[in-house]
Amino acid sequence: MTSGAIELINDTRLNVASLLQEPIGSVRDVQIHLDAFRLDDDLIARDVSGTAHLTRLGAAILVAARLKAVVPVECVRCLRVFDQPVTANFTEQFRQSVDVLSGQAIDDDELTTEEDAELEFVIDENHELDLDEAIRQWIVLSLPMRPVCEDCPGPPAEGQGGAHEVDERFAGLANLLDSDDDDGGGNPR
């Protein structure tokens, strides 16, 4: 075990060649700090921080990570954007694709289909382990399905006009309802 942790600052790639040359059971601790991390086209996590504990297995490295982040999300009740704190804890195995000593590709007989190969994480030919996809998947899974902001006021209250007052954004839809009522209340077909 090495003294002190390795720090990844605004990067998710880590060269693990030296760990792959050590005996099975050897470990590394990694501190992760990401100012911004893209989860999707319009979703970005901020202040991602945590630790990853790497353990060498036979032809793989087991990564056990604990991360915290802040993700701006939209409240499902009032539609305001607010900062949602999330915690993601995960354990994933990263399979070695190239032998670190010989440089030869490693055939894995356990992989039976292309689907299985797509589901696992791989250490690339440069012996770099990229935590990017694992972090992305686990932070997204940690987000609430129906986020609600703290002290949410709920949906906007109806105006003084009662049930007949229509929000201007939905005026076109209200016209469609009025035309259905003119048909005798039946089906639009």
C-alpha positions, 0 to 999 in steps of 0.5 A: 500500500502506498502512503498518501492518496493519489489525487485526480483533479478535474480528470477521471483517467488514472494510469494503473500500470504500476498497480497491475504489476503488483501482487493480487490484493494490492491497493491504491486510494484516490481522491477525486475532485471535479469542478463540473461533470457532464451527466447529459447534454443539459445536466451537469453535476458540480463539486463532485468529490470523494474517494475511490479505493482500487484493489488489484484482482487477477486481470482486473481492478475493483473500484469502490467509490464514495462520491458527493455532488450537487446537481441543478434539477427542476422541482416537479411541483413548482418548476424552479431549478434548485441544487440537489445534493447527491451521494453515490456509492458504487463498486465496479470491476474494470477488466484489463484488456492488455497485459502490462508486461507483454503488451499482448491482448488478454482474451477473456473466456467469460465474455460470451456475447458482445452485450456482455462486453458492452456492459463491463468497464475496461482498462485501455491499452495504455493501462488507463482506467477511466472512471467517467462512465461509472461516475456518470451512471451512478450519479444519475442513478442517485438522483431522485426520480421526482425532485422536490425543492425544500419548502416547495410552495407547490404549483402556482395558485389559480387566479381570482377568476376561478376555473374559467381563467386560462393561463396564456401558455395554454390558451391554444389548448383551451380553444380546442376544449371549447370546440369539443364542447360545441360538437355536442360534448362527444368525441372529436372523431 
